[in-house]
């Protein structure tokens, strides 16, 4: 039997455990310092994110052992779903190549940074509006037309003013946010690293 660990920012190893149950779904978390819980995700090379969950076995199920080892759940990566009315506003983040989250912010003309959020509305957790929250207003976030290969992602105020959307690295580096590829009607949006990746 091999232990599965999460690697913290400082290289320390964190336990990965099933911490709660919702029906036959077991919520799996990495347990950081002081018992802090961190979500466990499967991330594709294209940046698609799935939640890693335990799927518990039906009582008396036939799959209760793997190679002679008793198990209580299968571990699977599942498409992300909402958590009901408890989470009406979701954080919007970029994911760095090292797996760490980068804040996404809108920058107003004064250089002040404001939050970018996704809104869970009317029970719809598959297609959520993304808005910039600036001085009590919710601004639309849109991909703008451009002759460039990479299309700019901006927030648009009620007065038509366009605001930059940026990703912030831990060292303070500010990254552009662009639509980089199209898949049918879907545009893939990425934070662009200083080396252009």
DRENPA-3360 file (N, C-alpha, C; in nm, 2 decimals, always signed):
BEGIN
1 = XXXXXXXX = +0.08/-0.12/+0.00/+0.00/+0.00/+0.00/+0.09/+0.12/+0.00 ~ +0.06/+0.22/-0.09/+0.14/+0.34/-0.11/+0.06/+0.46/-0.06 ~ +0.12/+0.55/+0.02/+0.05/+0.67/+0.06/+0.05/+0.77/-0.05 ~ -0.07/+0.84/-0.06/-0.08/+0.95/-0.15/-0.07/+1.08/-0.07 ~ +0.02/+1.17/-0.11/+0.04/+1.30/-0.04/+0.03/+1.42/-0.13 ~ -0.01/+1.53/-0.08/-0.01/+1.66/-0.15/+0.12/+1.73/-0.11 ~ +0.18/+1.80/-0.20/+0.31/+1.87/-0.18/+0.27/+2.02/-0.15 ~ +0.30/+2.07/-0.04/+0.28/+2.21/+0.00/+0.38/+2.30/-0.07;
9 = XXXXXXXX = +0.35/+2.43/-0.07/+0.44/+2.53/-0.13/+0.58/+2.52/-0.09 ~ +0.61/+2.48/+0.04/+0.74/+2.47/+0.09/+0.81/+2.33/+0.07 ~ +0.74/+2.25/-0.01/+0.79/+2.11/-0.03/+0.75/+2.01/+0.08 ~ +0.67/+2.05/+0.18/+0.63/+1.96/+0.29/+0.52/+1.87/+0.23 ~ +0.50/+1.76/+0.29/+0.40/+1.66/+0.25/+0.28/+1.67/+0.34 ~ +0.16/+1.67/+0.27/+0.03/+1.68/+0.34/-0.05/+1.56/+0.32 ~ -0.11/+1.51/+0.43/-0.20/+1.39/+0.41/-0.32/+1.43/+0.32 ~ -0.37/+1.33/+0.25/-0.49/+1.34/+0.16/-0.59/+1.24/+0.22;
17 = XXXXXXXX = -0.71/+1.29/+0.26/-0.80/+1.20/+0.33/-0.95/+1.23/+0.28 ~ -1.03/+1.14/+0.30/-1.18/+1.16/+0.29/-1.22/+1.22/+0.41 ~ -1.28/+1.34/+0.41/-1.31/+1.42/+0.53/-1.46/+1.44/+0.55 ~ -1.55/+1.41/+0.45/-1.69/+1.43/+0.47/-1.76/+1.35/+0.36 ~ -1.89/+1.32/+0.39/-1.97/+1.24/+0.30/-2.10/+1.31/+0.26 ~ -2.14/+1.30/+0.14/-2.27/+1.35/+0.09/-2.33/+1.24/+0.01 ~ -2.41/+1.16/+0.07/-2.47/+1.04/+0.00/-2.35/+0.94/-0.02 ~ -2.34/+0.90/-0.15/-2.23/+0.81/-0.18/-2.10/+0.88/-0.23;
25 = XXXXXXXX = -2.10/+1.01/-0.22/-1.98/+1.09/-0.25/-1.90/+1.12/-0.13 ~ -1.77/+1.09/-0.13/-1.68/+1.13/-0.02/-1.59/+1.24/-0.06 ~ -1.59/+1.35/+0.01/-1.51/+1.47/-0.02/-1.37/+1.44/+0.02 ~ -1.28/+1.45/-0.07/-1.14/+1.43/-0.05/-1.06/+1.56/-0.04 ~ -0.98/+1.58/+0.06/-0.91/+1.70/+0.08/-0.76/+1.67/+0.12 ~ -0.68/+1.77/+0.08/-0.54/+1.77/+0.14/-0.54/+1.85/+0.27 ~ -0.48/+1.79/+0.37/-0.48/+1.85/+0.50/-0.35/+1.92/+0.53 ~ -0.36/+2.06/+0.53/-0.24/+2.14/+0.54/-0.21/+2.17/+0.69;
33 = XXXXXXXX = -0.12/+2.27/+0.71/-0.08/+2.31/+0.85/-0.21/+2.35/+0.93 ~ -0.21/+2.32/+1.05/-0.32/+2.35/+1.15/-0.45/+2.30/+1.10 ~ -0.45/+2.19/+1.02/-0.58/+2.13/+0.98/-0.65/+2.19/+0.87 ~ -0.59/+2.29/+0.80/-0.66/+2.36/+0.69/-0.68/+2.26/+0.58 ~ -0.80/+2.27/+0.52/-0.84/+2.17/+0.41/-0.83/+2.24/+0.28 ~ -0.77/+2.16/+0.18/-0.75/+2.21/+0.05/-0.81/+2.11/-0.05 ~ -0.89/+2.17/-0.15/-0.95/+2.08/-0.25/-0.85/+2.01/-0.33 ~ -0.88/+1.89/-0.38/-0.80/+1.81/-0.46/-0.86/+1.80/-0.60;
41 = XXXXXXXX = -0.78/+1.84/-0.70/-0.82/+1.86/-0.84/-0.74/+1.77/-0.93 ~ -0.80/+1.73/-1.04/-0.73/+1.67/-1.16/-0.73/+1.78/-1.26 ~ -0.62/+1.82/-1.31/-0.60/+1.93/-1.41/-0.54/+1.87/-1.54 ~ -0.61/+1.89/-1.65/-0.55/+1.84/-1.78/-0.45/+1.94/-1.83 ~ -0.38/+1.90/-1.93/-0.27/+1.98/-1.99/-0.34/+2.11/-2.05 ~ -0.47/+2.10/-2.09/-0.54/+2.21/-2.14/-0.60/+2.30/-2.04 ~ -0.58/+2.27/-1.91/-0.63/+2.35/-1.80/-0.77/+2.31/-1.75 ~ -0.83/+2.20/-1.80/-0.96/+2.16/-1.76/-0.95/+2.10/-1.62;
49 = XXXXXXXX = -1.04/+2.14/-1.53/-1.03/+2.10/-1.39/-1.15/+2.01/-1.35 ~ -1.12/+1.90/-1.29/-1.22/+1.81/-1.23/-1.19/+1.79/-1.08 ~ -1.30/+1.78/-1.01/-1.29/+1.75/-0.86/-1.25/+1.60/-0.84 ~ -1.17/+1.57/-0.75/-1.13/+1.44/-0.71/-1.22/+1.40/-0.59 ~ -1.30/+1.29/-0.61/-1.39/+1.25/-0.51/-1.38/+1.10/-0.48 ~ -1.43/+1.06/-0.37/-1.44/+0.91/-0.35/-1.59/+0.88/-0.38 ~ -1.60/+0.76/-0.45/-1.74/+0.71/-0.48/-1.75/+0.59/-0.39 ~ -1.84/+0.59/-0.29/-1.84/+0.48/-0.19/-1.92/+0.37/-0.25;
57 = XXXXXXXX = -1.89/+0.25/-0.20/-1.94/+0.13/-0.26/-2.08/+0.10/-0.20 ~ -2.17/+0.04/-0.28/-2.30/+0.01/-0.22/-2.28/-0.10/-0.11 ~ -2.36/-0.09/-0.01/-2.35/-0.19/+0.10/-2.35/-0.33/+0.05 ~ -2.26/-0.41/+0.09/-2.25/-0.55/+0.04/-2.20/-0.56/-0.11 ~ -2.14/-0.45/-0.16/-2.09/-0.45/-0.30/-1.98/-0.55/-0.32 ~ -1.96/-0.59/-0.44/-1.87/-0.70/-0.47/-1.73/-0.65/-0.49 ~ -1.71/-0.51/-0.49/-1.58/-0.46/-0.52/-1.51/-0.42/-0.39 ~ -1.54/-0.49/-0.28/-1.49/-0.45/-0.15/-1.34/-0.47/-0.13;
65 = XXXXXXXX = -1.27/-0.54/-0.22/-1.13/-0.56/-0.21/-1.06/-0.54/-0.35 ~ -0.94/-0.48/-0.34/-0.86/-0.47/-0.46/-0.72/-0.53/-0.43 ~ -0.69/-0.64/-0.50/-0.57/-0.71/-0.48/-0.56/-0.76/-0.33 ~ -0.68/-0.79/-0.27/-0.68/-0.84/-0.14/-0.69/-0.74/-0.03 ~ -0.69/-0.61/-0.07/-0.69/-0.50/+0.02/-0.84/-0.45/+0.03 ~ -0.89/-0.44/+0.15/-1.03/-0.39/+0.17/-1.04/-0.24/+0.14 ~ -1.14/-0.20/+0.06/-1.16/-0.06/+0.03/-1.30/-0.02/+0.07 ~ -1.32/+0.11/+0.08/-1.45/+0.16/+0.11/-1.50/+0.26/+0.00;
73 = XXXXXXXX = -1.41/+0.30/-0.09/-1.46/+0.39/-0.20/-1.36/+0.38/-0.32 ~ -1.41/+0.40/-0.44/-1.32/+0.43/-0.55/-1.29/+0.58/-0.56 ~ -1.17/+0.61/-0.61/-1.13/+0.75/-0.62/-1.15/+0.79/-0.77 ~ -1.22/+0.89/-0.80/-1.25/+0.93/-0.94/-1.24/+1.08/-0.95 ~ -1.21/+1.13/-1.08/-1.21/+1.27/-1.11/-1.35/+1.30/-1.18 ~ -1.42/+1.39/-1.12/-1.56/+1.42/-1.17/-1.57/+1.56/-1.22 ~ -1.65/+1.59/-1.32/-1.67/+1.73/-1.36/-1.72/+1.81/-1.23 ~ -1.67/+1.94/-1.23/-1.70/+2.02/-1.11/-1.85/+2.05/-1.11;
81 = XXXXXXXX = -1.91/+2.05/-0.99/-2.05/+2.08/-0.98/-2.06/+2.18/-0.87 ~ -2.18/+2.25/-0.86/-2.20/+2.35/-0.76/-2.23/+2.28/-0.63 ~ -2.23/+2.35/-0.52/-2.25/+2.30/-0.39/-2.38/+2.36/-0.34 ~ -2.48/+2.39/-0.43/-2.61/+2.44/-0.38/-2.61/+2.58/-0.35 ~ -2.71/+2.63/-0.28/-2.72/+2.77/-0.25/-2.62/+2.82/-0.15 ~ -2.54/+2.73/-0.09/-2.44/+2.77/+0.01/-2.33/+2.85/-0.06 ~ -2.31/+2.84/-0.19/-2.20/+2.91/-0.26/-2.25/+2.98/-0.38 ~ -2.30/+3.10/-0.36/-2.36/+3.18/-0.46/-2.26/+3.26/-0.54;
89 = XXXXXXXX = -2.15/+3.29/-0.48/-2.04/+3.36/-0.55/-1.91/+3.28/-0.54 ~ -1.85/+3.25/-0.66/-1.73/+3.17/-0.66/-1.61/+3.25/-0.70 ~ -1.50/+3.22/-0.64/-1.37/+3.28/-0.68/-1.34/+3.24/-0.82 ~ -1.27/+3.33/-0.89/-1.22/+3.29/-1.03/-1.07/+3.31/-1.02 ~ -1.00/+3.20/-1.05/-0.85/+3.19/-1.04/-0.79/+3.14/-1.17 ~ -0.66/+3.18/-1.19/-0.58/+3.11/-1.29/-0.50/+3.01/-1.21 ~ -0.46/+2.90/-1.28/-0.38/+2.80/-1.22/-0.24/+2.80/-1.28 ~ -0.14/+2.82/-1.20/+0.00/+2.83/-1.25/+0.05/+2.69/-1.29;
97 = XXXXXXXX = +0.16/+2.69/-1.37/+0.22/+2.56/-1.41/+0.26/+2.47/-1.30 ~ +0.28/+2.53/-1.18/+0.32/+2.45/-1.06/+0.20/+2.41/-0.98 ~ +0.08/+2.44/-1.03/-0.05/+2.40/-0.97/-0.10/+2.49/-0.87 ~ -0.03/+2.61/-0.84/-0.08/+2.70/-0.74/-0.18/+2.80/-0.81 ~ -0.27/+2.85/-0.73/-0.37/+2.94/-0.78/-0.32/+3.08/-0.78 ~ -0.36/+3.15/-0.89/-0.32/+3.29/-0.91/-0.45/+3.38/-0.90 ~ -0.45/+3.48/-0.83/-0.57/+3.57/-0.82/-0.59/+3.64/-0.96 ~ -0.72/+3.65/-0.99/-0.76/+3.72/-1.11/-0.83/+3.85/-1.06;
105 = XXXXXXXX = -0.78/+3.96/-1.11/-0.83/+4.09/-1.07/-0.86/+4.18/-1.19 ~ -0.95/+4.28/-1.17/-0.98/+4.38/-1.26/-0.90/+4.51/-1.21 ~ -0.84/+4.58/-1.30/-0.76/+4.70/-1.26/-0.84/+4.82/-1.32 ~ -0.88/+4.91/-1.22/-0.95/+5.03/-1.27/-0.85/+5.14/-1.31 ~ -0.90/+5.25/-1.37/-0.80/+5.35/-1.42/-0.70/+5.41/-1.32 ~ -0.74/+5.40/-1.19/-0.65/+5.45/-1.09/-0.54/+5.34/-1.05 ~ -0.55/+5.22/-1.11/-0.46/+5.11/-1.08/-0.51/+5.03/-0.96 ~ -0.62/+5.06/-0.90/-0.68/+4.98/-0.79/-0.73/+4.85/-0.84;
113 = XXXXXXXX = -0.70/+4.74/-0.77/-0.74/+4.61/-0.81/-0.87/+4.57/-0.74 ~ -0.96/+4.50/-0.82/-1.09/+4.46/-0.77/-1.11/+4.31/-0.80 ~ -1.21/+4.25/-0.74/-1.23/+4.11/-0.75/-1.30/+4.07/-0.88 ~ -1.27/+3.95/-0.93/-1.35/+3.89/-1.04/-1.41/+3.76/-0.98 ~ -1.54/+3.75/-1.00/-1.62/+3.64/-0.94/-1.71/+3.57/-1.05 ~ -1.74/+3.45/-1.02/-1.85/+3.38/-1.10/-1.97/+3.36/-1.01 ~ -2.09/+3.38/-1.07/-2.21/+3.39/-1.00/-2.30/+3.26/-1.03 ~ -2.33/+3.20/-0.92/-2.42/+3.08/-0.92/-2.56/+3.13/-0.91;
121 = XXXXXXXX = -2.64/+3.12/-1.02/-2.77/+3.18/-1.02/-2.88/+3.08/-1.07 ~ -2.99/+3.08/-1.01/-3.11/+3.00/-1.06/-3.08/+2.85/-1.07 ~ -2.99/+2.80/-0.98/-2.96/+2.66/-0.98/-2.87/+2.62/-1.09 ~ -2.81/+2.71/-1.17/-2.73/+2.68/-1.29/-2.59/+2.68/-1.25 ~ -2.53/+2.56/-1.23/-2.39/+2.54/-1.19/-2.31/+2.50/-1.31 ~ -2.36/+2.49/-1.43/-2.29/+2.45/-1.55/-2.24/+2.57/-1.63 ~ -2.32/+2.68/-1.63/-2.28/+2.80/-1.71/-2.31/+2.92/-1.62 ~ -2.20/+2.97/-1.56/-2.21/+3.08/-1.47/-2.16/+3.21/-1.53;
129 = XXXXXXXX = -2.22/+3.32/-1.49/-2.18/+3.46/-1.54/-2.05/+3.49/-1.46 ~ -1.95/+3.55/-1.53/-1.83/+3.60/-1.46/-1.84/+3.75/-1.46 ~ -1.82/+3.81/-1.35/-1.84/+3.96/-1.33/-1.72/+4.01/-1.26 ~ -1.69/+4.14/-1.29/-1.59/+4.21/-1.21/-1.66/+4.30/-1.11 ~ -1.62/+4.30/-0.98/-1.69/+4.37/-0.88/-1.61/+4.50/-0.85 ~ -1.66/+4.61/-0.90/-1.59/+4.74/-0.89/-1.67/+4.84/-0.82 ~ -1.63/+4.89/-0.71/-1.70/+4.99/-0.63/-1.85/+4.97/-0.62 ~ -1.89/+4.85/-0.59/-2.03/+4.81/-0.56/-2.10/+4.78/-0.69;
137 = XXXXXXXX = -2.04/+4.78/-0.81/-2.10/+4.75/-0.93/-2.05/+4.62/-0.99 ~ -2.14/+4.55/-1.06/-2.09/+4.42/-1.12/-2.08/+4.45/-1.27 ~ -1.95/+4.45/-1.32/-1.92/+4.48/-1.46/-1.91/+4.35/-1.54 ~ -1.97/+4.35/-1.66/-1.95/+4.24/-1.75/-1.81/+4.21/-1.78 ~ -1.77/+4.08/-1.79/-1.64/+4.04/-1.83/-1.66/+3.97/-1.97 ~ -1.59/+4.03/-2.07/-1.61/+3.98/-2.21/-1.47/+3.96/-2.28 ~ -1.47/+3.88/-2.38/-1.36/+3.86/-2.48/-1.39/+3.96/-2.59 ~ -1.29/+4.05/-2.61/-1.31/+4.16/-2.71/-1.26/+4.11/-2.85;
145 = XXXXXXXX = -1.31/+4.17/-2.95/-1.26/+4.15/-3.09/-1.12/+4.21/-3.10 ~ -1.04/+4.14/-3.18/-0.90/+4.19/-3.20/-0.85/+4.12/-3.33 ~ -0.75/+4.19/-3.39/-0.68/+4.13/-3.50/-0.56/+4.05/-3.46 ~ -0.54/+4.05/-3.32/-0.43/+3.97/-3.27/-0.47/+3.83/-3.26 ~ -0.37/+3.74/-3.25/-0.40/+3.60/-3.24/-0.46/+3.57/-3.10 ~ -0.41/+3.63/-3.00/-0.47/+3.62/-2.86/-0.57/+3.73/-2.84 ~ -0.69/+3.70/-2.80/-0.80/+3.80/-2.78/-0.80/+3.85/-2.64 ~ -0.81/+3.98/-2.62/-0.81/+4.04/-2.48/-0.94/+4.01/-2.41;
153 = XXXXXXXX = -0.92/+3.98/-2.28/-1.03/+3.96/-2.18/-1.04/+4.09/-2.10 ~ -1.16/+4.15/-2.10/-1.17/+4.28/-2.03/-1.30/+4.29/-1.95 ~ -1.31/+4.38/-1.86/-1.43/+4.42/-1.79/-1.48/+4.55/-1.85 ~ -1.62/+4.56/-1.87/-1.68/+4.67/-1.94/-1.77/+4.74/-1.84 ~ -1.75/+4.87/-1.81/-1.83/+4.94/-1.72/-1.96/+4.99/-1.79 ~ -2.06/+5.03/-1.71/-2.19/+5.08/-1.77/-2.17/+5.20/-1.86 ~ -2.06/+5.28/-1.84/-2.02/+5.39/-1.92/-1.94/+5.35/-2.04 ~ -1.92/+5.22/-2.06/-1.85/+5.18/-2.18/-1.70/+5.17/-2.16;
161 = XXXXXXXX = -1.65/+5.22/-2.04/-1.51/+5.21/-2.01/-1.46/+5.07/-2.00 ~ -1.35/+5.04/-2.06/-1.29/+4.91/-2.06/-1.18/+4.90/-1.96 ~ -1.19/+4.79/-1.87/-1.09/+4.77/-1.76/-1.01/+4.64/-1.79 ~ -0.88/+4.65/-1.76/-0.80/+4.53/-1.77/-0.83/+4.42/-1.67 ~ -0.82/+4.30/-1.72/-0.83/+4.18/-1.63/-0.69/+4.12/-1.62 ~ -0.63/+4.10/-1.50/-0.50/+4.06/-1.49/-0.49/+3.94/-1.39 ~ -0.39/+3.86/-1.40/-0.36/+3.75/-1.31/-0.24/+3.80/-1.23 ~ -0.23/+3.77/-1.10/-0.12/+3.81/-1.01/-0.05/+3.69/-0.96;
169 = XXXXXXXX = +0.08/+3.69/-0.99/+0.17/+3.59/-0.93/+0.21/+3.62/-0.79 ~ +0.26/+3.53/-0.71/+0.29/+3.55/-0.57/+0.40/+3.65/-0.56 ~ +0.49/+3.67/-0.66/+0.60/+3.76/-0.65/+0.56/+3.90/-0.70 ~ +0.43/+3.92/-0.73/+0.38/+4.05/-0.77/+0.38/+4.07/-0.92 ~ +0.43/+3.97/-1.00/+0.43/+3.98/-1.14/+0.28/+3.98/-1.19 ~ +0.25/+4.07/-1.28/+0.12/+4.09/-1.34/+0.11/+4.02/-1.48 ~ +0.02/+3.94/-1.50/+0.01/+3.86/-1.62/-0.12/+3.90/-1.70 ~ -0.11/+3.91/-1.83/-0.22/+3.94/-1.92/-0.31/+3.81/-1.91;
177 = XXXXXXXX = -0.44/+3.84/-1.94/-0.54/+3.73/-1.95/-0.60/+3.74/-2.09 ~ -0.59/+3.63/-2.16/-0.63/+3.63/-2.30/-0.71/+3.50/-2.34 ~ -0.79/+3.51/-2.44/-0.85/+3.39/-2.50/-0.75/+3.34/-2.60 ~ -0.71/+3.22/-2.58/-0.59/+3.17/-2.66/-0.63/+3.06/-2.77 ~ -0.75/+3.00/-2.76/-0.78/+2.90/-2.85/-0.93/+2.89/-2.86 ~ -0.99/+2.84/-2.97/-1.13/+2.82/-2.98/-1.16/+2.67/-3.00 ~ -1.27/+2.63/-2.94/-1.31/+2.49/-2.95/-1.46/+2.50/-2.98 ~ -1.50/+2.51/-3.11/-1.64/+2.54/-3.14/-1.68/+2.68/-3.09;
185 = XXXXXXXX = -1.78/+2.68/-3.01/-1.83/+2.81/-2.95/-1.76/+2.85/-2.83 ~ -1.66/+2.76/-2.78/-1.59/+2.78/-2.65/-1.46/+2.85/-2.68 ~ -1.43/+2.95/-2.61/-1.29/+3.01/-2.61/-1.22/+2.98/-2.48 ~ -1.10/+2.93/-2.50/-1.02/+2.89/-2.38/-0.94/+3.01/-2.33 ~ -0.96/+3.05/-2.21/-0.90/+3.17/-2.15/-0.79/+3.13/-2.06 ~ -0.67/+3.19/-2.08/-0.55/+3.16/-2.00/-0.48/+3.29/-1.95 ~ -0.41/+3.28/-1.84/-0.32/+3.38/-1.80/-0.18/+3.35/-1.88 ~ -0.13/+3.46/-1.93/-0.01/+3.44/-2.02/+0.12/+3.47/-1.94;
193 = XXXXX = +0.20/+3.37/-1.92/+0.33/+3.38/-1.84/+0.42/+3.48/-1.91 ~ +0.52/+3.53/-1.84/+0.62/+3.63/-1.90/+0.69/+3.57/-2.02 ~ +0.71/+3.44/-2.03/+0.78/+3.38/-2.14/+0.68/+3.35/-2.26 ~ +0.55/+3.39/-2.24/+0.46/+3.38/-2.35/+0.38/+3.25/-2.34 ~ +0.41/+3.16/-2.25/+0.34/+3.03/-2.24/+0.21/+3.05/-2.16;
% end
